[in-house]
Amino acid sequence: MGTTNLVAVDAHGQVVGWACLGRFRGDGTSTAMGELYALYVQPSLIGSGIGRTLLEAVHAQAHADGFSQMLLWALTDNTRARRFYERAGYIADGTVQADNYDGASVSEVRYRRTLQEGAE
C-alpha cells in the first residue's frame, strides 16, 4: 500500500486543498496505523470548511485502507493547526520530536485518533 493523495477543487476546477496519507512511518507500529503526512488549504480559504472536508475524506480513505488509527505530526507552535486537529478528535499522545533545518530547530508534537466504522 502506497501513498494516497486527495485533492479539493472549487467550482472552476482549481485546486484549493490537498491531503496526503499512508502507512505510519514510525518504528515498531502495527500495520493498522495510518499517518496524515500533509494537509494544505489555500490560505485565503482557511476556515471555509475545505480542510474539514479533506480530513473527513482522509479518514474514510484510511478506514477503507484498513487503518484503525491515524497519526499526524503538528508543529508545536502552530496553534491554529493543533486546534483544528483537536476539534476533529485528535489527541496529543505525548510524543515530541525536533528536527534541525538549516540551523533552526523545529519542534513537532504527535497526535492520534482512533477511526470508527464509517469513519468521518
C-alpha positions in Angstrom: 0.0 0.0 0.0 1.5 3.3 -1.0 0.7 7.0 -0.6 -2.7 8.4 -1.3 -3.2 12.0 -2.4 -6.6 13.7 -2.1 -7.3 17.0 -3.9 -10.1 19.5 -3.3 -11.2 21.6 -6.2 -13.5 24.6 -6.5 -16.4 25.0 -8.9 -13.9 26.2 -11.6 -11.7 23.1 -11.3 -9.0 25.0 -9.4 -7.1 23.1 -6.7 -7.9 24.7 -3.3 -6.7 21.9 -1.0 -4.6 18.8 -0.8 -4.1 16.0 1.7 -1.6 13.0 1.7 -1.8 9.9 3.7 -0.3 6.4 4.0 1.1 3.9 6.4 2.6 5.4 9.6 6.3 5.8 9.1 7.4 5.2 12.7 9.2 2.2 14.0 7.5 -0.7 15.8 4.0 0.3 14.9 1.2 -2.0 13.7 0.1 -2.1 10.1 -3.3 -0.8 11.3 -1.8 2.7 11.8 -2.0 5.3 9.1 -0.4 8.7 9.0 -1.7 12.0 7.7 1.5 13.2 6.0 0.2 16.6 4.9 -3.0 18.7 4.7 -2.9 22.1 3.0 -5.7 24.5 2.1 -5.3 27.7 0.0 -4.6 30.3 2.7 -7.4 32.6 1.6 -9.9 29.8 2.1 -8.8 28.6 5.6 -11.9 28.4 7.7 -14.3 27.7 4.8 -14.7 24.0 5.6 -12.3 22.7 2.9 -9.8 21.3 5.5 -12.6 19.6 7.5 -14.0 18.1 4.3 -10.5 16.9 3.2 -9.9 15.4 6.7 -13.2 13.5 6.6 -12.1 12.1 3.2 -8.7 11.2 4.7 -10.5 9.3 7.5 -12.8 7.5 5.0 -9.8 6.5 2.8 -7.8 5.4 5.8 -10.6 3.2 7.0 -11.0 1.7 3.6 -7.3 1.0 3.5 -7.7 -1.0 6.8 -6.3 1.5 9.2 -7.9 1.7 12.6 -5.9 4.6 13.9 -4.4 7.8 12.3 -1.4 9.7 13.5 0.0 13.0 12.4 2.7 15.5 13.4 1.9 19.1 14.0 4.3 21.9 14.6 4.4 22.7 18.3 3.9 26.4 17.7 1.1 26.1 15.1 -1.8 26.6 17.5 -4.3 27.0 14.6 -3.5 23.6 13.2 -3.4 22.0 16.6 -6.8 23.3 17.5 -8.1 22.1 14.1 -6.9 18.6 14.7 -8.1 18.6 18.3 -11.6 19.6 17.2 -11.5 16.6 14.8 -10.9 14.2 17.6 -7.1 14.0 17.6 -5.3 13.9 20.9 -1.7 14.7 21.5 -0.1 11.4 22.7 2.9 12.8 24.4 5.4 12.1 21.7 7.5 15.0 20.5 10.4 15.4 18.1 12.6 18.2 16.9 14.3 18.4 13.6 17.1 20.8 12.6 16.6 22.6 9.3 19.5 24.9 8.3 20.3 25.5 11.9 16.7 26.2 13.0 15.2 23.7 15.4 11.6 22.7 14.5 9.6 21.0 17.2 6.6 18.8 16.5 4.0 17.0 18.6 2.3 13.8 17.6 -1.4 13.4 17.5 -3.5 10.2 17.4 -7.1 9.4 16.6 -9.0 6.1 16.5 -11.1 5.6 13.4 -14.6 4.4 13.9 -16.8 2.3 11.5 -17.9 4.6 8.7 -15.0 6.9 9.6 -15.8 10.6 9.4 
